[in-house]
Amino acid sequence: MNNLFQRSYRQDLYRFLHTRLTPSPDDLTRCELCLQVYLTIVRELAVGLETWVLLPYSPYLAEVLGPVTMIAYRYQVTFNDTDGLGLDDGFLSTDRPAEQRTSANRMLFPLKDVLTLRSLPEDDLGDLTTEVSVFLLQKERSAGLREAMRTGKTPDLPALLDGPELFVHITCAKSSAYFDAMLIYGRTDIGETLNAAVRKHELETYL
């Protein structure tokens, strides 16, 4: 199997990237399939780790998901070609008070099974793209994450990850000229783990 993820090393972290131009723009079903495929991979990466998710704030999701921590930062990635070029801006301020319950801000919350996100309304996950950020953390590390995300300073991704921990950002296009993308950062080389997850669930044809 060809390596479906481009690997690089930056800011003391391994970086794995998969991108794909939307084959069927304006197709919500295709977007839902994209999210399921990427989340299936995340679920494999999450074995032995706790899952914390960042989503755009919505009153409905906040009620359904239980207690959430409001965050005034969002992760932004803009891909514009199948070679994976584009802008990885990292965490950007929403320019809103962290406690302001607006869709510009993000909600941080734990999740036992990341595949639960498949059942959430697409409209609450973004307009032109579905945007999901995931932290996979060792036990008892979540308090440090919540604190680091609310200091008023731009979160430093290398400082947030330790040992086997990972950060994943997923983008699934809902409109033309947008790309599907999965970006993963971690301190260890998970290339073989990624390939094994793709083979296990026979995802090659979807990537």
VENRA-V665153 format. One record per run of one state. SS is the DSSP state (A for helix, B for strand, O for the rest). FROM is the first residue (numbers start at 1). LEN is the number of residues. If there is no record, write none. Layout:
# VENRA-V665153
ss: (SS & SS)
from: (FROM & FROM)
len: (LEN & LEN)
This chain:
# VENRA-V665153
ss: (O & B & O & B & O & A & O & B & O & A & O & B & O & B & O & B & O & B & O & A & O & A & O & B & O & A & O & A & O & B & O & B & O & A & O & A & O)
from: (1 & 6 & 11 & 13 & 22 & 28 & 46 & 50 & 57 & 59 & 66 & 69 & 72 & 73 & 80 & 86 & 94 & 106 & 112 & 114 & 120 & 122 & 126 & 129 & 138 & 142 & 149 & 157 & 161 & 166 & 174 & 179 & 187 & 191 & 201 & 204 & 207)
len: (5 & 5 & 2 & 9 & 6 & 18 & 4 & 7 & 2 & 7 & 3 & 3 & 1 & 7 & 6 & 8 & 12 & 6 & 2 & 6 & 2 & 4 & 3 & 9 & 4 & 7 & 8 & 4 & 5 & 8 & 5 & 8 & 4 & 10 & 3 & 3 & 1)
